[in-house]
Amino acid sequence: MERQRVSSSNLESVGYDANDEVLEIKFHSGGIYQYFNVPLERFESLMNASSKGRYFSSYIKNRYRFRKIR
């Protein structure tokens, strides 16, 4: 999945597969995670958030099933 760099102290890059509703996030720590059944609106809100790390913590972390891929 292709990710785009974001301005965040926690998140390095973010990608989204609209067909499968999979959100992929690479963190500055090096970990890459995929989050499942994430609606397009949630991805768009993340990308438009003034603080992507805060948005992630409030609306994605611990709310969607995920797997670590690296």
N, CA, C and O atoms as CSV, one atom per row, in Angstrom:
chain,resi,resn,atom,element,x,y,z
A,1,MET,N,N,0.847,-1.177,0.000
A,1,MET,CA,C,0.000,0.000,0.000
A,1,MET,C,C,0.892,1.238,0.000
A,1,MET,O,O,1.882,1.303,0.728
A,2,GLU,N,N,0.539,2.190,-0.801
A,2,GLU,CA,C,1.309,3.432,-0.857
A,2,GLU,C,C,0.840,4.358,0.260
A,2,GLU,O,O,-0.356,4.591,0.438
A,3,ARG,N,N,1.807,4.877,1.002
A,3,ARG,CA,C,1.498,5.816,2.085
A,3,ARG,C,C,2.048,7.188,1.725
A,3,ARG,O,O,3.001,7.313,0.956
A,4,GLN,N,N,1.428,8.212,2.296
A,4,GLN,CA,C,1.951,9.565,2.112
A,4,GLN,C,C,2.449,10.103,3.450
A,4,GLN,O,O,1.844,9.877,4.498
A,5,ARG,N,N,3.554,10.811,3.385
A,5,ARG,CA,C,4.122,11.404,4.596
A,5,ARG,C,C,3.157,12.422,5.182
A,5,ARG,O,O,2.448,13.126,4.463
A,6,VAL,N,N,3.149,12.479,6.511
A,6,VAL,CA,C,2.308,13.451,7.201
A,6,VAL,C,C,3.152,14.217,8.202
A,6,VAL,O,O,4.207,13.755,8.636
A,7,SER,N,N,2.672,15.384,8.555
A,7,SER,CA,C,3.350,16.205,9.558
A,7,SER,C,C,2.805,15.821,10.930
A,7,SER,O,O,1.690,16.189,11.299
A,8,SER,N,N,3.613,15.077,11.675
A,8,SER,CA,C,3.192,14.589,12.980
A,8,SER,C,C,4.421,14.169,13.766
A,8,SER,O,O,5.396,13.685,13.191
A,9,SER,N,N,4.378,14.352,15.075
A,9,SER,CA,C,5.502,13.905,15.900
A,9,SER,C,C,5.431,12.403,16.160
A,9,SER,O,O,6.415,11.810,16.601
A,10,ASN,N,N,4.286,11.778,15.894
A,10,ASN,CA,C,4.107,10.353,16.152
A,10,ASN,C,C,3.963,9.530,14.872
A,10,ASN,O,O,4.559,8.460,14.753
A,11,LEU,N,N,3.182,10.020,13.924
A,11,LEU,CA,C,2.922,9.296,12.685
A,11,LEU,C,C,3.874,9.774,11.594
A,11,LEU,O,O,4.069,10.976,11.415
A,12,GLU,N,N,4.461,8.830,10.869
A,12,GLU,CA,C,5.367,9.196,9.777
A,12,GLU,C,C,4.631,9.256,8.440
A,12,GLU,O,O,4.792,10.206,7.674
A,13,SER,N,N,3.816,8.220,8.168
A,13,SER,CA,C,3.085,8.194,6.902
A,13,SER,C,C,1.788,7.414,7.075
A,13,SER,O,O,1.653,6.577,7.968
A,14,VAL,N,N,0.828,7.719,6.184
A,14,VAL,CA,C,-0.509,7.133,6.273
A,14,VAL,C,C,-0.965,6.723,4.879
A,14,VAL,O,O,-0.789,7.468,3.915
A,15,GLY,N,N,-1.551,5.536,4.779
A,15,GLY,CA,C,-2.134,5.068,3.532
A,15,GLY,C,C,-3.526,4.537,3.779
A,15,GLY,O,O,-3.890,4.218,4.911
A,16,TYR,N,N,-4.306,4.443,2.713
A,16,TYR,CA,C,-5.682,3.947,2.861
A,16,TYR,C,C,-6.104,3.205,1.611
A,16,TYR,O,O,-5.883,3.672,0.494
A,17,ASP,N,N,-6.715,2.043,1.805
A,17,ASP,CA,C,-7.295,1.263,0.718
A,17,ASP,C,C,-8.811,1.352,0.877
A,17,ASP,O,O,-9.389,0.709,1.753
A,18,ALA,N,N,-9.450,2.154,0.022
A,18,ALA,CA,C,-10.887,2.399,0.141
A,18,ALA,C,C,-11.707,1.151,-0.154
A,18,ALA,O,O,-12.770,0.965,0.438
A,19,ASN,N,N,-11.237,0.290,-1.057
A,19,ASN,CA,C,-11.988,-0.923,-1.394
A,19,ASN,C,C,-12.105,-1.866,-0.210
A,19,ASN,O,O,-13.164,-2.448,0.030
A,20,ASP,N,N,-11.011,-2.015,0.532
A,20,ASP,CA,C,-10.990,-2.936,1.668
A,20,ASP,C,C,-11.150,-2.240,3.015
A,20,ASP,O,O,-11.201,-2.900,4.052
A,21,GLU,N,N,-11.228,-0.917,3.005
A,21,GLU,CA,C,-11.332,-0.105,4.231
A,21,GLU,C,C,-10.192,-0.422,5.204
A,21,GLU,O,O,-10.412,-0.651,6.393
A,22,VAL,N,N,-8.972,-0.428,4.665
A,22,VAL,CA,C,-7.786,-0.684,5.478
A,22,VAL,C,C,-6.961,0.590,5.560
A,22,VAL,O,O,-6.587,1.178,4.546
A,23,LEU,N,N,-6.690,0.997,6.780
A,23,LEU,CA,C,-5.847,2.160,7.061
A,23,LEU,C,C,-4.483,1.637,7.482
A,23,LEU,O,O,-4.393,0.780,8.361
A,24,GLU,N,N,-3.423,2.141,6.867
A,24,GLU,CA,C,-2.068,1.698,7.202
A,24,GLU,C,C,-1.278,2.889,7.702
A,24,GLU,O,O,-1.240,3.937,7.058
A,25,ILE,N,N,-0.651,2.726,8.848
A,25,ILE,CA,C,0.111,3.812,9.465
A,25,ILE,C,C,1.515,3.339,9.788
A,25,ILE,O,O,1.710,2.279,10.384
A,26,LYS,N,N,2.484,4.138,9.387
A,26,LYS,CA,C,3.870,3.914,9.808
A,26,LYS,C,C,4.193,4.973,10.847
A,26,LYS,O,O,3.973,6.166,10.634
A,27,PHE,N,N,4.713,4.521,11.965
A,27,PHE,CA,C,5.065,5.414,13.065
A,27,PHE,C,C,6.547,5.767,12.990
A,27,PHE,O,O,7.336,5.028,12.401
A,28,HIS,N,N,6.915,6.878,13.576
A,28,HIS,CA,C,8.325,7.284,13.598
A,28,HIS,C,C,9.191,6.241,14.295
A,28,HIS,O,O,10.389,6.149,14.028
A,29,SER,N,N,8.593,5.457,15.183
A,29,SER,CA,C,9.343,4.408,15.878
A,29,SER,C,C,9.707,3.254,14.949
A,29,SER,O,O,10.507,2.392,15.313
A,30,GLY,N,N,9.114,3.235,13.733
A,30,GLY,CA,C,9.424,2.200,12.759
A,30,GLY,C,C,8.319,1.181,12.558
A,30,GLY,O,O,8.304,0.486,11.542
A,31,GLY,N,N,7.394,1.075,13.502
A,31,GLY,CA,C,6.299,0.118,13.385
A,31,GLY,C,C,5.321,0.502,12.288
A,31,GLY,O,O,5.044,1.681,12.066
A,32,ILE,N,N,4.801,-0.517,11.601
A,32,ILE,CA,C,3.770,-0.312,10.588
A,32,ILE,C,C,2.573,-1.166,10.985
A,32,ILE,O,O,2.702,-2.367,11.223
A,33,TYR,N,N,1.413,-0.535,11.053
A,33,TYR,CA,C,0.190,-1.210,11.470
A,33,TYR,C,C,-0.901,-1.015,10.441
A,33,TYR,O,O,-0.989,0.031,9.796
A,34,GLN,N,N,-1.742,-2.046,10.292
A,34,GLN,CA,C,-2.930,-1.939,9.467
A,34,GLN,C,C,-4.153,-2.026,10.379
A,34,GLN,O,O,-4.235,-2.881,11.261
A,35,TYR,N,N,-5.095,-1.121,10.140
A,35,TYR,CA,C,-6.344,-1.061,10.893
A,35,TYR,C,C,-7.478,-1.388,9.928
A,35,TYR,O,O,-7.529,-0.865,8.815
A,36,PHE,N,N,-8.392,-2.264,10.368
A,36,PHE,CA,C,-9.400,-2.827,9.476
A,36,PHE,C,C,-10.788,-2.231,9.700
A,36,PHE,O,O,-11.137,-1.812,10.804
A,37,ASN,N,N,-11.571,-2.207,8.612
A,37,ASN,CA,C,-12.952,-1.699,8.621
A,37,ASN,C,C,-13.025,-0.235,9.035
A,37,ASN,O,O,-13.951,0.177,9.733
A,38,VAL,N,N,-12.044,0.543,8.600
A,38,VAL,CA,C,-12.001,1.976,8.890
A,38,VAL,C,C,-12.731,2.707,7.754
A,38,VAL,O,O,-12.306,2.625,6.602
A,39,PRO,N,N,-13.806,3.410,8.059
A,39,PRO,CA,C,-14.544,4.116,7.007
A,39,PRO,C,C,-13.711,5.222,6.357
A,39,PRO,O,O,-12.825,5.805,6.983
A,40,LEU,N,N,-14.013,5.492,5.102
A,40,LEU,CA,C,-13.316,6.548,4.361
A,40,LEU,C,C,-13.374,7.875,5.112
A,40,LEU,O,O,-12.394,8.619,5.140
A,41,GLU,N,N,-14.510,8.168,5.713
A,41,GLU,CA,C,-14.671,9.438,6.438
A,41,GLU,C,C,-13.677,9.555,7.590
A,41,GLU,O,O,-13.184,10.645,7.879
A,42,ARG,N,N,-13.382,8.431,8.250
A,42,ARG,CA,C,-12.428,8.436,9.369
A,42,ARG,C,C,-11.032,8.748,8.850
A,42,ARG,O,O,-10.301,9.532,9.455
A,43,PHE,N,N,-10.658,8.131,7.719
A,43,PHE,CA,C,-9.360,8.408,7.095
A,43,PHE,C,C,-9.267,9.879,6.701
A,43,PHE,O,O,-8.261,10.533,6.978
A,44,GLU,N,N,-10.299,10.400,6.063
A,44,GLU,CA,C,-10.291,11.802,5.635
A,44,GLU,C,C,-10.185,12.742,6.834
A,44,GLU,O,O,-9.481,13.750,6.776
A,45,SER,N,N,-10.877,12.416,7.908
A,45,SER,CA,C,-10.798,13.245,9.113
A,45,SER,C,C,-9.401,13.211,9.710
A,45,SER,O,O,-8.897,14.234,10.174
A,46,LEU,N,N,-8.774,12.039,9.701
A,46,LEU,CA,C,-7.394,11.929,10.184
A,46,LEU,C,C,-6.472,12.825,9.365
A,46,LEU,O,O,-5.663,13.570,9.916
A,47,MET,N,N,-6.603,12.744,8.055
A,47,MET,CA,C,-5.715,13.513,7.183
A,47,MET,C,C,-5.951,15.023,7.298
A,47,MET,O,O,-5.043,15.808,7.025
A,48,ASN,N,N,-7.145,15.433,7.694
A,48,ASN,CA,C,-7.467,16.861,7.841
A,48,ASN,C,C,-7.280,17.374,9.257
A,48,ASN,O,O,-7.428,18.572,9.500
A,49,ALA,N,N,-6.961,16.500,10.194
A,49,ALA,CA,C,-6.828,16.903,11.598
A,49,ALA,C,C,-5.590,17.783,11.788
A,49,ALA,O,O,-4.548,17.549,11.176
A,50,SER,N,N,-5.721,18.784,12.635
A,50,SER,CA,C,-4.571,19.653,12.923
A,50,SER,C,C,-3.499,18.891,13.696
A,50,SER,O,O,-2.309,19.164,13.543
A,51,SER,N,N,-3.922,17.932,14.531
A,51,SER,CA,C,-2.979,17.054,15.235
A,51,SER,C,C,-3.332,15.614,14.878
A,51,SER,O,O,-4.269,15.040,15.431
A,52,LYS,N,N,-2.578,15.043,13.957
A,52,LYS,CA,C,-2.869,13.681,13.520
A,52,LYS,C,C,-2.631,12.666,14.632
A,52,LYS,O,O,-3.372,11.689,14.741
A,53,GLY,N,N,-1.635,12.875,15.437
A,53,GLY,CA,C,-1.372,11.974,16.556
A,53,GLY,C,C,-2.502,11.983,17.567
A,53,GLY,O,O,-2.898,10.928,18.063
A,54,ARG,N,N,-3.017,13.140,17.874
A,54,ARG,CA,C,-4.127,13.258,18.822
A,54,ARG,C,C,-5.388,12.620,18.228
A,54,ARG,O,O,-6.121,11.920,18.926
A,55,TYR,N,N,-5.633,12.865,16.950
A,55,TYR,CA,C,-6.798,12.267,16.294
A,55,TYR,C,C,-6.685,10.743,16.306
A,55,TYR,O,O,-7.648,10.043,16.621
A,56,PHE,N,N,-5.506,10.242,15.963
A,56,PHE,CA,C,-5.282,8.799,15.981
A,56,PHE,C,C,-5.582,8.216,17.356
A,56,PHE,O,O,-6.286,7.212,17.468
A,57,SER,N,N,-5.056,8.837,18.392
A,57,SER,CA,C,-5.252,8.329,19.754
A,57,SER,C,C,-6.717,8.359,20.176
A,57,SER,O,O,-7.179,7.470,20.891
A,58,SER,N,N,-7.443,9.376,19.735
A,58,SER,CA,C,-8.837,9.539,20.155
A,58,SER,C,C,-9.826,8.708,19.349
A,58,SER,O,O,-10.820,8.234,19.899
A,59,TYR,N,N,-9.575,8.524,18.056
A,59,TYR,CA,C,-10.607,7.956,17.193
A,59,TYR,C,C,-10.238,6.665,16.463
A,59,TYR,O,O,-11.096,6.046,15.834
A,60,ILE,N,N,-8.981,6.255,16.539
A,60,ILE,CA,C,-8.580,5.044,15.818
A,60,ILE,C,C,-7.967,4.009,16.761
A,60,ILE,O,O,-8.382,2.850,16.759
A,61,LYS,N,N,-7.003,4.408,17.550
A,61,LYS,CA,C,-6.325,3.495,18.470
A,61,LYS,C,C,-7.336,2.843,19.408
A,61,LYS,O,O,-8.179,3.521,19.997
A,62,ASN,N,N,-7.244,1.537,19.538
A,62,ASN,CA,C,-8.121,0.740,20.405
A,62,ASN,C,C,-9.594,0.740,19.979
A,62,ASN,O,O,-10.452,0.292,20.739
A,63,ARG,N,N,-9.896,1.235,18.775
A,63,ARG,CA,C,-11.276,1.234,18.291
A,63,ARG,C,C,-11.470,0.323,17.085
A,63,ARG,O,O,-12.596,-0.052,16.760
A,64,TYR,N,N,-10.363,-0.035,16.419
A,64,TYR,CA,C,-10.432,-0.881,15.239
A,64,TYR,C,C,-9.500,-2.066,15.406
A,64,TYR,O,O,-8.446,-1.957,16.032
A,65,ARG,N,N,-9.892,-3.189,14.847
A,65,ARG,CA,C,-9.036,-4.368,14.837
A,65,ARG,C,C,-7.791,-4.024,14.016
A,65,ARG,O,O,-7.887,-3.330,13.004
A,66,PHE,N,N,-6.635,-4.505,14.446
A,66,PHE,CA,C,-5.397,-4.153,13.737
A,66,PHE,C,C,-4.430,-5.316,13.758
A,66,PHE,O,O,-4.602,-6.287,14.495
A,67,ARG,N,N,-3.414,-5.190,12.934
A,67,ARG,CA,C,-2.282,-6.113,12.981
A,67,ARG,C,C,-1.011,-5.335,12.690
A,67,ARG,O,O,-0.997,-4.393,11.898
A,68,LYS,N,N,0.047,-5.758,13.351
A,68,LYS,CA,C,1.351,-5.154,13.110
A,68,LYS,C,C,1.994,-5.912,11.961
A,68,LYS,O,O,2.114,-7.136,12.002
A,69,ILE,N,N,2.411,-5.168,10.925
A,69,ILE,CA,C,3.045,-5.845,9.799
A,69,ILE,C,C,4.553,-5.643,9.790
A,69,ILE,O,O,5.262,-6.311,9.036
A,70,ARG,N,N,5.050,-4.731,10.618
A,70,ARG,CA,C,6.495,-4.575,10.803
A,70,ARG,C,C,6.762,-3.773,12.054
A,70,ARG,O,O,7.919,-3.526,12.394
